[in-house]
Amino acid sequence: MTRRLVRYILELCKIMTIKEIAGHLGLDWKTVKEIHNESLANRYANEDIGCPALLAIDEIAVKKGHRYLTVIINWETGRVLYVW
């Protein structure tokens, strides 16, 4: 995988789904997902979240009635700290 192709895939991730990108480029969706995950890990691995005084916790439905995400946010800044 060339750096140029990786950059192109990451730009497409901003406007398309993983499945759409894989179809457009003729790649397996797992390859595209791996590139995206690696990019996110590199970008946010050493992120300092500080010591927030107030937290907000919310659950968001991903699929109606079936799957939820728990989101933890720094109440004072509105910054997302953790998604599970």
C-alpha positions as CSV (number, residue, x, y, z in Angstrom):
1,M,0.0,0.0,0.0
2,T,1.5,3.3,-1.0
3,R,1.4,6.4,1.2
4,R,-0.4,8.2,-1.6
5,L,-3.2,5.6,-1.7
6,V,-3.4,5.6,2.1
7,R,-3.9,9.4,2.1
8,Y,-6.5,9.1,-0.6
9,I,-8.4,6.5,1.4
10,L,-8.3,8.7,4.5
11,E,-9.6,11.7,2.6
12,L,-12.5,9.5,1.2
13,C,-13.3,8.4,4.8
14,K,-14.4,11.9,5.5
15,I,-17.2,11.7,2.9
16,M,-17.9,8.0,2.2
17,T,-18.5,4.8,4.1
18,I,-15.9,2.1,4.4
19,K,-18.0,-0.2,2.2
20,E,-18.3,2.5,-0.5
21,I,-14.6,3.2,-0.5
22,A,-13.8,-0.5,-0.8
23,G,-16.1,-0.8,-3.8
24,H,-14.7,2.3,-5.4
25,L,-11.1,1.1,-5.1
26,G,-11.7,-2.6,-5.6
27,L,-10.3,-3.4,-2.1
28,D,-11.6,-5.6,0.7
29,W,-13.5,-3.6,3.3
30,K,-11.3,-5.0,6.0
31,T,-8.2,-3.4,4.4
32,V,-9.9,0.0,4.3
33,K,-11.1,-0.4,7.9
34,E,-7.6,-1.4,9.0
35,I,-6.1,1.7,7.4
36,H,-8.7,4.0,9.0
37,N,-8.3,2.4,12.4
38,E,-4.5,2.7,12.3
39,S,-4.8,6.4,11.3
40,L,-7.1,7.0,14.3
41,A,-4.9,5.1,16.7
42,N,-1.8,7.2,15.5
43,R,-3.7,10.4,15.8
44,Y,-5.3,9.9,19.3
45,A,-3.0,7.4,21.0
46,N,-1.1,9.9,23.1
47,E,-3.9,12.5,23.5
48,D,-3.8,14.1,27.0
49,I,-7.3,14.4,28.3
50,G,-6.2,16.2,31.4
51,C,-8.3,15.9,34.6
52,P,-11.8,17.1,33.9
53,A,-13.8,18.2,37.0
54,L,-17.3,17.4,35.5
55,L,-18.2,14.5,33.2
56,A,-21.3,13.8,31.1
57,I,-22.3,10.3,30.2
58,D,-24.8,9.5,27.5
59,E,-26.0,6.5,25.5
60,I,-26.7,6.8,21.8
61,A,-28.7,4.2,19.8
62,V,-26.7,3.0,16.8
63,K,-29.4,0.5,15.7
64,K,-32.8,1.1,17.0
65,G,-33.4,-1.1,20.0
66,H,-30.3,-3.3,19.4
67,R,-27.0,-1.5,19.8
68,Y,-25.9,1.4,21.8
69,L,-22.7,3.5,22.3
70,T,-21.8,5.0,25.6
71,V,-20.1,8.4,25.3
72,I,-18.2,10.2,28.0
73,I,-17.7,13.9,27.6
74,N,-15.9,16.6,29.4
75,W,-18.8,18.8,30.5
76,E,-16.9,22.0,30.6
77,T,-15.3,21.8,27.1
78,G,-17.7,19.5,25.3
79,R,-14.8,17.3,24.3
80,V,-15.5,13.6,23.7
81,L,-13.2,11.6,26.0
82,Y,-14.3,8.1,25.4
83,V,-16.7,6.1,23.3
84,W,-17.6,2.5,24.1
